[in-house]
């Protein structure tokens, strides 16, 4: 297995099946508080049935936290809490950072949500009026382009 983020603690590629070989397309990108890397996936086809089983992680190994996980979900079906996270990223990007990769990703998702999937690890919070989740890691999978965007949140 490969390390997902070099700065993370034992987050391994339990995100996708082992036969999805990743090649770095963009690394060490940042839209504070989001840091991300983009990988192309060397696979003939994204298997949606197999994808539903993932992520598969040993959460006791991850930063000694008790994470809840959002299994891979189509952008047509993501819940309000996950939508809030994506909207927050896009707001930061459009108002301040204007990262070309995120702008392009947002435009592609706006055109056709059906080819994109979301997954992430979060802990529950109860002191926020806006969301009940604090994501540490989240992922966007572009099924058509066979790319995965891996985000770490530093808040």
Residue pairs with C-beta under 8 A, 6 or more apart in sequence:
1 12
1 13
1 14
1 18
2 12
2 13
2 22
3 11
3 12
3 13
4 11
4 12
4 13
4 15
4 137
4 150
5 11
5 35
5 37
5 137
5 150
5 152
7 35
7 152
8 63
8 137
8 152
9 62
9 63
10 61
10 62
10 63
11 57
11 62
11 137
12 57
13 22
14 54
14 55
14 56
14 57
14 58
15 54
15 55
15 119
15 139
15 148
15 150
16 41
16 51
16 54
16 141
16 148
17 47
17 50
17 54
19 43
20 41
20 42
20 43
21 41
21 42
21 43
22 39
22 40
22 41
22 42
22 148
23 39
23 40
23 42
24 37
24 38
24 39
25 38
25 39
25 40
25 147
26 36
26 37
26 38
26 101
27 37
27 38
28 35
28 37
29 35
29 36
29 37
29 38
29 99
29 101
30 36
30 97
31 89
31 92
31 93
31 96
31 97
31 99
31 102
32 92
32 97
32 154
33 153
33 154
33 155
34 89
34 92
34 151
34 152
34 153
34 154
35 151
35 152
35 154
36 101
36 149
36 150
36 151
36 152
37 149
37 150
38 101
38 147
38 148
38 149
38 150
39 147
39 148
39 150
40 145
40 146
40 147
41 146
41 147
41 148
42 146
43 146
46 141
46 143
46 146
51 72
51 117
51 141
52 71
52 72
53 71
54 71
54 72
54 119
55 69
55 71
55 72
55 119
55 121
57 67
57 69
57 121
59 65
59 66
59 67
59 69
59 121
62 121
63 136
65 123
65 136
66 123
67 121
67 122
67 123
67 136
68 121
68 122
68 123
68 124
68 133
69 119
69 120
69 121
69 122
70 78
70 79
70 82
70 118
70 119
70 120
70 121
70 122
70 138
71 119
72 117
72 118
72 119
72 141
73 79
73 82
73 117
73 118
73 119
74 113
74 114
74 116
74 117
74 118
75 109
75 113
75 114
75 116
75 117
75 118
76 113
76 114
78 86
78 118
81 122
81 131
81 132
81 133
82 118
82 120
82 138
84 130
84 131
85 120
85 131
85 133
85 135
85 138
86 118
86 140
89 102
89 151
90 102
90 106
93 99
93 102
93 103
93 106
94 103
101 149
105 140
105 142
105 149
108 115
108 116
108 142
109 116
109 140
115 142
115 143
115 144
116 140
116 141
116 142
116 143
117 140
117 141
117 143
118 138
118 139
118 140
118 141
119 138
119 139
119 141
120 135
120 137
120 138
120 139
121 135
121 136
121 137
121 138
122 133
122 134
122 135
122 136
123 133
123 134
123 136
124 132
124 133
124 134
125 131
125 132
125 133
125 134
126 132
134 153
134 155
135 153
136 152
136 153
137 150
137 151
137 152
137 153
138 151
138 153
139 148
139 149
139 150
139 151
140 148
140 149
140 151
141 147
141 148
141 149
142 148
142 149
